[in-house]
């Protein structure tokens, strides 16, 4: 049971990271700030 909860926690963190990155990219795109978009994408 503990391993399952740990896996769930890791999955949640990964999901939050993906959502955060996507929202950052979308916000940058809406703002039209290409420099900010490149920083978010890590280019």
C-alpha positions as CSV (number, residue, x, y, z in Angstrom):
1,X,0.0,0.0,0.0
2,X,2.8,2.4,0.8
3,X,4.4,1.9,-2.6
4,X,1.1,2.6,-4.3
5,X,0.8,5.9,-2.4
6,X,4.4,6.9,-3.2
7,X,3.7,6.2,-6.9
8,X,0.5,8.3,-6.7
9,X,2.5,11.1,-5.2
10,X,5.1,11.0,-7.9
11,X,2.5,10.9,-10.6
12,X,0.7,13.9,-9.1
13,X,4.0,15.9,-9.0
14,X,4.7,15.0,-12.7
15,X,1.2,16.0,-13.6
16,X,1.5,19.3,-11.8
17,X,4.8,20.0,-13.5
18,X,3.3,19.3,-16.9
19,X,0.3,21.5,-16.2
20,X,2.6,24.3,-14.9
21,X,4.7,24.2,-18.0
22,X,1.7,24.2,-20.3
23,X,0.1,27.1,-18.5
24,X,3.4,29.0,-18.7
25,X,3.7,28.4,-22.4
26,X,0.0,29.4,-23.0
27,X,0.4,32.5,-20.9
28,X,3.6,33.4,-22.8
29,X,1.9,32.8,-26.1
30,X,-1.2,35.0,-25.1
31,X,1.2,37.7,-24.0
32,X,3.0,37.5,-27.3
33,X,6.3,37.4,-25.3
34,X,8.5,35.2,-27.4
35,X,11.5,35.6,-25.1
36,X,9.4,34.4,-22.1
37,X,8.2,31.5,-24.2
38,X,11.8,30.5,-25.1
39,X,12.7,30.7,-21.4
40,X,9.7,28.5,-20.4
41,X,10.7,26.0,-23.1
42,X,14.3,26.0,-22.1
43,X,15.6,26.9,-25.6
